[in-house]
């Protein structure tokens, strides 16, 4: 923050740590305690009061990243809303008009899917993910790029359409 001329004393008024990786959470907690000891810090996780009711059968199963995303999306856009996070997993979360976390869907993320493809298809190699010339790839590289880019975009479109139908 110093490199960006950010005055920590006035710019940072609170810290929320949200990670579903215990080692990362521990590291971030240590960082906050060391460098931001004067700033309130909350670790988002089971039992933390967020103000958003979690209507999952077992609320403790909802990852803190999904809870943080849901709170942020509802704060920015209101409800109902759908949150899509393309990370290690691609997650879809539904928020009610009243601001309740309803549930969602989880699928393997882009990077994990590509890694599985490269590990299990010996003839395919890693490629840069970029927009191909067309949806119909004319080379193996373009075919992988098309399948990845347009395939995951179609997945997002399709899942959002299904969520919209259920949310009304």
Secondary structure by P-SEA (a helix, b strand, c coil): cccccccccccccccccccccaaaaaaaaaaaaaccccbbbbbbcccccccccccccccccccaaaaaaaaaaaacccccbbbbbbcccbbbbbbccccccccccccccaaaaaaaaaaccccbbbbccccccccccccaaaaaaaaaaaaaaaaaaaaaaaaaaaac
